Amino acid sequence: MMTALTPAKLAGSRSWRAWAFGIVALTAGLLASRPADAQLRVDISGVGATQYPIAIADFAGDGQGQAVAEVVRADLTRSGQFRLINATGASLNAESSVAYDDWRNRGADYLAYGSITQSGGQYNVSYRLVDSVRKTQLDGVAFSGTEKELRRISHQIADRIYEKITGVRGVFSTRIAYVLQTGNNYELQIADADGQNPQVMLRSKQSIISPAWSPDGKRLAYVSFESGKPVVYVQTLATGQRVPLANFKGNNSAPAWSPNGSQLAIVLSRDSISQIYTINADGSGLRRVMRSPLIDTEPQYTPDGGSLIFTSDRGGSPHIYRVPVSGGEAQRITFNGSYNISPAISPDGNNLVYVTRRNGAFRIAVQNMASGAEQLLTAGPDDQSPSFAPNGMQILYSSVQGGQSVLAVTSVDGRVRQTLSSLNGKVREPTWGPFSN
């Protein structure tokens, strides 16, 4: 005999724990690209296994040069992989000759510096990166933009520095999406990866859950309860235009984009129990992936697009499974513990991250897909909704810390943690956006 399920449970939310509490539905309103009131504060702890000593000099030529350098410093510091060397008093512009030995003696293996000039409301930023040990220039490029674009340019410079030194593409200029709840109000927000520049994409008196970025970063799929039941919408960020993608009988939930953006996996209860379907991005071509006697939910495509990772309680308790997109027999892939939910797979397909319950605490765990080896990255007590950075080096998740609901980031090895705390409200359901190409 089947156990009765609440509407929230049937929705197949990315957080199974939310099912037990239900979700209140009221009315909704759309506010495309409206600035959010609260910024996020960043707290950092831990350091990486390797730290690169680097000096970042203030950029010469304009008062904004100090602000540009400060954003670059903050980005590199948040990664936990760089140790900042004091560059106070450095008088360098993009054309300066560098006294490599002097900087090496200061302890800086690397030095970044540059110039910024303004002309007719347009800023021109030139930056250089040098290796003081090898006494050579590693990078040099020029950017231009308005004053409002200087922060984006600063993130791009930090990305270039990160990649030139570590060999891994930086994610400082990417964006995150999350839901902010204040009282009975819900906002779907996007922000820079450091939590700054938050923008409201949707404001509602009803719950918003399961935001998911399209592979090109131009659209968000999400679930809104504004019609009295969960419906999957797709919203174009540049225009604010939104359309219902899945509004079938019963509940529609848990959208996940295919790697090429042509399809989404969704969860529908049209046959009385939550099951996984695929649907074309234009709403056509609905197809059920498989049939299960129990709940299947939280689908995520593998990077090659050939399989779906999902959560199911078909074995008696929730675990993570894998099934070909074309259908077939599902294979269980988590065996540690008795409760594993909310899967996400790394961009290279090598690691699986999920929420696991251990001794009553909900923690973030990562498992090697080849060996099955598991590492617990967080201590709980209530960590949820993990999402990989597009370079696979960090994991974004929601957490309760000191009684406050916050967004947090951990390095994939668990050594470095950041907390992005909201000044007002509860932040949850985070997802890290793709590279902007």
Residue pairs with C-beta under 8 A, 6 or more apart in sequence:
2 273
5 19
5 273
5 295
6 19
6 20
6 22
7 22
7 23
7 229
7 230
7 251
8 18
8 19
8 21
8 22
8 23
9 19
9 20
9 274
9 295
10 250
10 251
10 269
10 273
10 274
11 19
11 23
11 209
11 223
11 230
11 251
11 253
11 254
11 267
11 269
11 274
12 251
12 253
12 254
12 267
12 269
12 274
12 295
12 297
12 298
13 19
13 209
13 210
13 223
13 253
13 254
13 297
14 209
14 210
14 254
14 298
14 342
14 385
14 429
15 209
15 341
15 342
15 355
15 384
15 385
15 428
15 429
16 297
16 298
16 311
16 318
16 341
16 342
17 362
17 384
18 209
23 206
23 207
23 209
23 225
24 184
24 206
24 207
25 206
25 207
25 225
25 226
25 228
25 229
26 184
26 204
26 205
26 206
27 204
27 205
27 206
27 226
28 202
28 203
28 204
28 205
28 206
28 224
28 226
29 203
29 204
29 205
30 202
30 203
30 240
30 242
31 200
31 201
31 202
31 203
32 201
32 239
32 240
33 199
33 200
33 201
33 237
33 240
34 199
34 200
34 203
35 198
35 199
35 200
36 180
36 187
36 189
36 191
36 198
36 199
36 200
37 424
38 180
38 198
38 422
38 423
38 424
38 425
39 195
39 196
39 198
39 423
40 191
40 194
40 195
40 196
40 198
40 407
40 420
40 421
40 422
40 423
40 427
41 195
41 420
41 421
41 423
42 74
42 78
42 194
42 195
42 418
42 419
42 420
43 418
43 419
43 421
44 77
44 78
44 80
44 416
44 417
44 418
44 419
45 416
45 417
45 418
46 80
46 411
46 415
46 416
46 417
47 80
47 83
47 415
47 416
48 79
48 80
48 81
48 411
48 413
48 415
48 416
49 413
49 415
50 81
51 80
51 81
51 82
51 83
52 81
52 82
52 83
52 109
52 110
52 165
52 166
53 82
53 83
53 85
53 107
53 108
53 109
53 110
54 76
54 82
54 83
54 84
54 85
54 108
54 109
54 110
54 111
54 112
54 161
54 165
55 84
55 85
55 86
55 87
55 90
55 103
55 106
55 108
55 110
55 111
55 112
56 69
56 72
56 73
56 76
56 84
56 87
56 111
56 112
56 113
57 69
57 87
57 90
57 92
57 111
57 112
57 113
57 114
58 65
58 66
58 69
58 87
58 90
59 65
59 66
59 68
59 69
59 93
59 113
59 114
59 115
59 116
59 125
59 127
60 91
60 92
60 93
60 94
60 113
60 114
60 115
60 116
61 93
61 115
61 116
61 117
62 116
62 117
62 118
62 123
64 116
64 118
64 123
64 147
64 150
65 114
65 115
65 116
67 150
67 154
68 114
68 116
68 125
68 150
68 153
68 154
68 157
71 151
71 154
71 155
71 158
72 112
72 154
72 157
72 158
72 161
73 84
74 194
75 154
75 155
75 158
75 162
75 170
75 172
75 194
76 82
76 84
76 158
76 161
76 162
77 84
78 194
78 409
78 418
79 162
79 393
79 394
79 416
80 411
80 415
80 416
81 162
81 166
81 416
82 165
85 103
85 106
85 107
85 108
86 106
87 108
87 111
87 113
90 113
92 98
92 113
92 114
93 113
93 114
93 115
94 113
94 114
94 115
94 126
94 127
94 128
94 140
95 115
96 113
98 111
98 113
98 130
98 132
100 130
100 132
100 135
101 132
103 111
103 132
104 132
104 133
108 132
109 131
109 132
109 133
110 129
110 130
110 131
110 132
110 138
110 161
110 165
111 129
111 130
111 132
112 127
112 128
112 129
112 130
112 157
112 161
113 127
113 128
114 125
114 126
114 127
114 128
114 157
115 125
115 126
116 123
116 124
116 125
116 126
117 123
117 124
118 124
121 146
121 147
122 144
122 145
122 146
123 144
123 145
123 146
123 147
123 149
123 150
123 153
124 142
124 143
124 144
125 142
125 143
125 144
125 145
125 150
125 153
125 157
126 140
126 141
126 142
126 143
127 139
127 140
127 141
127 142
127 143
127 157
127 160
128 137
128 139
128 140
129 137
129 138
129 139
129 140
129 160
129 161
129 164
129 165
130 136
130 137
130 138
131 137
131 138
138 164
138 165
139 160
139 161
139 164
141 160
143 153
143 156
143 157
145 152
145 153
151 192
151 196
151 197
152 173
155 172
155 173
155 192
155 193
155 194
156 172
156 173
158 170
158 172
158 173
159 169
159 170
159 171
159 172
159 173
160 170
161 170
162 168
162 169
162 170
162 172
163 169
163 170
168 391
168 393
169 390
169 391
169 435
170 391
171 193
171 389
171 390
171 391
171 393
171 394
171 432
171 435
172 193
172 194
173 192
173 193
173 436
174 193
174 217
174 389
174 390
174 432
174 433
174 434
174 435
174 436
175 190
175 191
175 192
175 193
175 217
175 433
176 190
176 191
176 192
176 193
176 195
176 396
176 407
176 430
176 431
176 432
176 433
177 188
177 189
177 190
177 191
177 201
177 211
177 213
177 220
177 430
177 431
177 433
178 188
178 189
178 191
178 211
178 398
178 407
178 427
178 428
178 429
178 430
178 431
179 186
179 187
179 188
179 189
179 208
179 209
179 211
179 427
179 428
179 429
180 186
180 187
180 189
180 422
180 425
180 426
180 427
181 187
181 425
181 426
181 427
181 428
182 424
182 425
182 426
184 205
185 203
185 204
185 205
186 203
186 204
186 205
186 206
186 207
186 208
187 200
187 202
187 203
187 204
187 208
188 200
188 201
188 202
188 203
188 204
188 208
188 211
188 220
188 222
189 198
189 199
189 200
189 201
190 198
190 199
190 201
190 220
190 237
190 433
191 197
191 198
191 199
193 389
193 432
194 420
195 407
195 420
201 220
201 235
201 237
201 240
202 208
202 222
202 224
202 235
202 242
204 224
204 225
204 226
206 224
206 225
206 226
207 224
207 225
208 222
208 223
208 224
208 225
208 429
209 222
209 223
209 230
209 253
209 429
210 221
210 222
210 223
210 253
210 254
210 255
210 429
211 220
211 221
211 222
211 429
211 431
212 220
212 221
212 222
212 255
212 256
212 257
212 264
212 431
213 219
213 220
213 257
213 431
213 432
213 433
213 434
214 220
214 221
214 234
214 257
214 261
214 434
215 257
215 258
215 259
215 260
215 261
215 434
216 261
216 434
216 437
217 237
217 433
217 434
217 435
217 436
218 236
218 237
218 238
219 234
219 235
219 236
219 237
220 234
220 235
220 237
221 232
221 233
221 234
221 235
221 245
221 255
221 256
221 257
221 264
222 232
222 233
222 235
222 255
223 230
223 231
223 232
223 233
223 252
223 253
223 254
223 255
224 230
224 231
224 233
225 231
227 247
229 250
229 251
229 252
230 251
230 252
230 253
231 244
231 246
231 247
231 252
232 244
232 245
232 246
232 247
232 252
232 253
232 255
232 264
232 266
233 242
233 243
233 244
233 245
234 242
234 243
234 245
234 255
234 281
235 241
235 242
236 242
243 283
244 283
245 255
245 264
245 266
245 279
245 281
245 283
246 252
246 255
246 266
246 268
246 279
246 283
248 268
248 270
248 286
249 270
250 268
250 269
250 270
250 272
251 267
251 268
251 269
251 274
252 266
252 267
252 268
253 266
253 267
253 268
253 274
253 297
254 265
254 266
254 267
254 297
254 298
254 299
255 264
255 265
255 266
256 264
256 265
256 266
256 299
256 300
256 301
256 308
257 263
257 264
257 281
257 301
258 264
258 265
258 278
258 301
258 305
258 325
259 301
259 303
259 304
259 305
260 305
261 281
262 280
262 281
263 278
263 279
263 280
263 281
263 285
264 278
264 279
264 281
265 276
265 277
265 278
265 289
265 299
265 300
265 301
265 308
265 325
266 276
266 277
266 278
266 279
266 299
267 274
267 275
267 276
267 277
267 296
267 297
267 298
267 299
268 274
268 275
268 277
269 275
273 292
273 293
273 294
273 295
274 295
274 296
274 297
275 288
275 289
275 290
275 291
275 292
275 296
276 288
276 289
276 290
276 296
276 297
276 299
276 308
276 310
277 286
277 287
277 288
277 289
278 285
278 286
278 287
278 289
278 325
279 285
279 286
279 287
289 299
289 308
289 323
289 325
289 327
290 296
290 323
290 327
290 328
290 330
292 312
292 314
292 330
293 314
294 312
294 313
294 314
295 312
295 313
296 310
296 311
296 312
296 314
296 321
297 310
297 311
297 312
298 310
298 311
298 341
298 342
298 343
299 308
299 309
299 310
300 308
300 309
300 310
300 343
300 344
300 345
301 307
301 308
301 309
301 325
302 308
302 309
302 322
302 345
302 349
303 345
303 346
303 347
303 348
303 349
304 349
305 325
306 324
306 325
307 322
307 323
307 324
307 325
308 322
308 323
308 324
308 325
309 320
309 321
309 322
309 333
309 343
309 344
309 345
309 352
310 320
310 321
310 322
310 323
310 330
310 343
311 318
311 319
311 320
311 321
311 340
311 341
311 342
311 343
312 318
312 319
312 321
312 330
313 319
314 321
314 330
315 332
317 338
317 339
318 339
318 340
318 341
319 332
319 333
319 334
319 335
319 340
320 332
320 333
320 334
320 340
320 341
320 343
320 352
320 354
321 330
321 331
321 332
321 333
322 330
322 331
322 333
323 329
323 330
323 331
333 352
333 367
333 369
333 372
334 340
334 352
334 354
334 356
334 367
335 372
336 356
336 365
336 367
336 374
337 356
337 357
337 358
338 357
339 356
339 357
340 354
340 355
340 356
340 357
340 365
341 354
341 355
342 354
342 355
342 384
342 385
342 386
343 352
343 353
343 354
344 352
344 353
344 354
344 386
344 387
344 388
344 395
345 351
345 352
345 353
345 369
345 388
346 352
346 353
346 388
346 392
346 412
347 388
347 390
347 391
347 392
348 392
349 369
350 368
350 369
350 370
350 392
351 366
351 367
351 368
351 369
351 388
351 392
351 412
352 366
352 367
352 369
353 364
353 365
353 366
353 367
353 377
353 386
353 388
353 395
354 364
354 365
354 367
354 386
355 362
355 363
355 364
355 365
355 383
355 384
355 385
355 386
356 362
356 363
356 364
356 365
356 376
357 363
358 376
358 380
360 381
361 379
361 380
361 381
361 382
362 380
362 381
362 382
362 383
362 384
363 376
363 377
363 378
363 379
363 380
363 383
364 376
364 377
364 378
364 383
364 386
364 395
364 397
364 410
365 374
365 375
365 376
365 377
366 374
366 375
366 377
366 395
366 412
367 373
367 374
367 375
368 374
375 413
375 414
376 414
377 395
377 410
377 412
377 414
378 397
378 399
378 408
378 410
378 414
378 417
381 400
382 399
382 400
383 397
383 398
383 399
383 400
383 408
384 397
384 398
384 399
384 428
385 397
385 398
385 428
385 429
385 430
385 431
386 395
386 396
386 397
387 395
387 396
387 397
387 430
387 431
387 432
388 394
388 395
388 396
388 412
388 432
389 395
389 396
389 409
389 432
390 432
390 433
390 434
390 435
392 412
393 411
393 412
394 409
394 410
394 411
394 412
394 432
395 409
395 410
395 411
395 412
396 407
396 408
396 409
396 430
396 431
396 432
397 407
397 408
397 409
397 410
397 430
398 405
398 406
398 407
398 408
398 427
398 428
398 429
398 430
399 405
399 406
399 407
399 408
399 419
400 406
401 408
401 419
401 421
404 421
405 422
405 425
405 426
405 427
405 428
406 419
406 420
406 421
406 422
406 427
407 419
407 420
407 421
407 422
407 427
407 430
408 417
408 418
408 419
408 420
409 417
409 418
409 419
409 420
410 416
410 417
410 418
411 417
420 427
